Amino acid sequence: MGKAECCIKMLNILSSGRVYSREALAELLETNVRNVSAYRVELRMLGYEIVTVPGKLGGMRLAESCRFPALKLTSPERKAMQEAMDFVLAQDEFIHRDAFTSAMGKIYSSNQIPQGPGILVIDSTHPSIDSKQMEKRYDFVEECISVGRVFHANYPTSSSPRLTFHPYKLFLYDEQWRFFAYCPSRGEIEDFPLACIYGYTQGTESIAPWRGFNPEYYFDRFGLRKEEEAEKVEFYVSEKALPAFAGREFGADQRLLVDENGKNRCSLYLQGKERILSFVLSQGAEIEVVSPAWVREEMLRLCEGIRKKYAKPPTD
């Protein structure tokens, strides 16, 4: 058995409430005593308290607070649990996904619910930042919002490296975490990437109320700016990229079909020229834009510029 399997089996054995010596556990797990101690450490890190019982007949047992529940879920309840987990994990805005999965795994195991295959979840962390660091920043800004306090942080800007933020809302845009905040030095509400703040500290000043602030005025569920007119983008999709477009929405009213020529054709609505170009460039050679015409022209111009840069060896 692998390490994970042994940990699970050891947990099931200890859940009986009986006291087991290290030697007895090693025999049941078909391993050595030293590995039993290692499995105990792993289980403690997952939140399972394993108590040492002294004495001649002592050993280890699972703490009462960690015992699996005696009341079992009914079949409809188990089904509801599975559907609820799939629903929650599908929400890109839910940043505490790992902790939730761990907690649900304990409930699942105690009620013998098969977890089944995982679902596709977008990793909403910045590529240059560790996910744990991003979660710390998220928790920090969320805490400031909940207690109504401003925070000070370093931010890469030419005017001032240290800014004061009055945060209002965390949100997801283009698969990156951002936050709406009033910045006194700029005099208006702006959205800032969470990945760009560092050296942050909570202040004592209360967040300034902003009447009429509505985040939906700036973005909808696709992260689109509502004040800009949506534009229909049509393109062919390669076979390699087809699963991505079949399983995920990249824009509003997305439609995917096979046209009369047997090509995979997709259409969707996006707002803002920068966002449209960013989307098309991110797909590389896996899509070919059909319309609008200005996108094709801009892609030709960008590609020609890229070709010129890479046609010659790099210079110092």
Buried (B, 14 or more C-beta within 10 A) or exposed (E): EEEEEBBBBBBEBBBEEEBBBBEBBBEEBEBEEEBBEBBBEBBEEEEBEBEEEEEEEEBBBBEEEBBBEEEEBEEEEBEEBBEEBEEBBEEBEEBEBEEBBEEBBBBBBBBEBEEEEEEEEEEBBBEEBEBEBBBEBBEBBBEBBEEEBBBBBBBEBEEEEEBBBBBBBBBBBEEBBBBBBBBEEEEEBBBBBBBBBEEBEBBEEEBEEBEEEEBEEBBBEBBBBEEEEBBEBBBBBBEEBBEEBEEEEBBBEBEEEEEEEEEBBBBBBBBBEEBBBEBBEEBEEBBBBBEBEEBBEBBEEEEEEEEEEEEEEEEE
